[in-house]
Amino acid sequence: MNSTEERSAFSERLQQALRNAEYSPNSPTQLAREFNGRFRGHPVTVHAARKWLQGESIPTQEKLRALASWLDVPADWLRFGNGASRENGGIDTSMTDQKASSLLNQLDEHHRQLGLEVLRALVRVYKKR
């Protein structure tokens, strides 16, 4: 994969992570503001955030780790797409699994079991179609 393809793939993953975290993938201003509010190092400009979203550049490793932490995704996935699977109609199943697991793990044991039962019921309904 050449550097242009790498930057483009990074941009797609960043936009997906922003959508999953319920932020706009189209607003470099929002990205810069939200990122800078969480990052302890040198702030990024709106121009830099736009370049990330447009696939024109990839942030430094320090900024990449901060982005990944903020957006609750693995840093290696954000940078390289490691472990990503593009199956099920374009849904990144590894990210979906990680997000579902992260959400369930925030619950106490009783509610985690209820959540799993809801998922099992959805699977049963889906398989009947």
C-alpha positions as CSV (number, residue, x, y, z in Angstrom):
1,M,0.0,0.0,0.0
2,N,1.5,3.3,-1.0
3,S,1.4,6.4,1.2
4,T,-1.6,8.0,-0.5
5,E,-3.6,4.8,0.0
6,E,-2.4,4.7,3.7
7,R,-3.6,8.2,4.3
8,S,-6.9,7.6,2.6
9,A,-7.5,4.4,4.6
10,F,-6.6,6.2,7.8
11,S,-9.1,9.0,6.9
12,E,-11.8,6.4,6.4
13,R,-11.1,4.8,9.8
14,L,-11.0,8.1,11.5
15,Q,-14.3,9.1,10.0
16,Q,-15.8,5.8,11.0
17,A,-14.6,6.1,14.6
18,L,-16.0,9.7,14.7
19,R,-19.4,8.4,13.5
20,N,-19.3,5.6,16.0
21,A,-18.6,8.0,18.8
22,E,-21.5,10.2,17.5
23,Y,-19.3,13.1,16.2
24,S,-19.5,14.6,12.7
25,P,-16.9,13.1,10.3
26,N,-17.3,16.3,8.2
27,S,-16.2,19.0,10.7
28,P,-12.5,19.7,11.1
29,T,-13.4,22.5,13.4
30,Q,-15.3,20.1,15.8
31,L,-12.5,17.5,15.5
32,A,-9.8,20.1,16.4
33,R,-11.9,21.5,19.2
34,E,-12.7,18.1,20.8
35,F,-9.2,16.8,20.3
36,N,-7.5,19.8,21.7
37,G,-9.8,19.7,24.8
38,R,-8.5,16.2,25.6
39,F,-4.9,16.4,24.4
40,R,-2.1,17.6,26.8
41,G,0.4,18.3,24.1
42,H,0.7,20.9,21.4
43,P,-2.8,21.6,20.0
44,V,-3.8,20.9,16.4
45,T,-5.1,23.5,14.0
46,V,-8.4,23.2,12.1
47,H,-6.2,22.9,9.0
48,A,-4.4,19.9,10.4
49,A,-7.7,18.3,11.4
50,R,-9.0,18.9,7.9
51,K,-5.9,17.2,6.5
52,W,-6.6,14.1,8.7
53,L,-10.2,14.0,7.5
54,Q,-9.3,14.4,3.9
55,G,-6.6,11.8,3.9
56,E,-3.8,14.3,3.2
57,S,-1.8,13.5,6.4
58,I,-1.6,11.1,9.3
59,P,-1.1,12.5,12.9
60,T,2.0,11.8,14.9
61,Q,2.0,8.7,17.0
62,E,1.4,10.7,20.1
63,K,-1.6,12.4,18.6
64,L,-2.8,9.1,17.1
65,R,-2.8,7.5,20.5
66,A,-4.7,10.4,21.9
67,L,-7.3,10.2,19.1
68,A,-7.7,6.5,19.6
69,S,-8.2,6.9,23.4
70,W,-10.7,9.7,22.9
71,L,-12.7,7.7,20.3
72,D,-12.4,4.4,22.2
73,V,-10.7,2.5,19.4
74,P,-7.4,0.6,19.3
75,A,-4.5,2.8,18.1
76,D,-3.1,0.2,15.8
77,W,-6.6,-0.2,14.1
78,L,-6.9,3.6,13.7
79,R,-3.4,3.8,12.1
80,F,-3.1,0.5,10.2
81,G,-6.5,-1.1,10.2
82,N,-5.1,-4.2,12.0
83,G,-7.7,-6.8,12.8
84,A,-10.3,-5.0,10.8
85,S,-12.7,-7.1,8.8
86,R,-14.9,-5.5,6.1
87,E,-17.6,-8.1,6.0
88,N,-21.4,-7.9,6.7
89,G,-22.2,-5.2,4.2
90,G,-19.2,-2.9,4.9
91,I,-19.6,-3.0,8.7
92,D,-16.2,-3.3,10.4
93,T,-17.0,-6.4,12.5
94,S,-13.9,-6.1,14.7
95,M,-14.9,-2.5,15.7
96,T,-18.5,-3.5,16.2
97,D,-17.5,-6.4,18.5
98,Q,-15.1,-4.1,20.4
99,K,-17.8,-1.4,20.8
100,A,-20.4,-3.9,21.9
101,S,-18.0,-5.5,24.4
102,S,-17.0,-2.1,25.7
103,L,-20.6,-1.1,26.3
104,L,-21.6,-4.4,28.0
105,N,-18.5,-4.2,30.2
106,Q,-19.7,-0.9,31.6
107,L,-22.8,-2.6,33.1
108,D,-23.1,-4.6,36.3
109,E,-23.4,-8.3,36.0
110,H,-27.2,-8.4,36.1
111,H,-27.6,-5.8,33.4
112,R,-24.8,-7.3,31.3
113,Q,-26.8,-10.6,31.3
114,L,-29.9,-8.8,30.2
115,G,-28.0,-7.1,27.4
116,L,-26.7,-10.5,26.2
117,E,-30.3,-11.9,26.3
118,V,-31.4,-9.0,24.1
119,L,-28.6,-9.8,21.7
120,R,-29.5,-13.5,21.6
121,A,-33.2,-12.6,20.9
122,L,-32.1,-10.4,18.1
123,V,-30.0,-13.2,16.6
124,R,-32.9,-15.7,16.8
125,V,-35.3,-13.2,15.1
126,Y,-32.6,-12.5,12.4
127,K,-32.0,-16.2,11.7
128,K,-35.8,-16.8,11.2
129,R,-35.9,-14.4,8.3
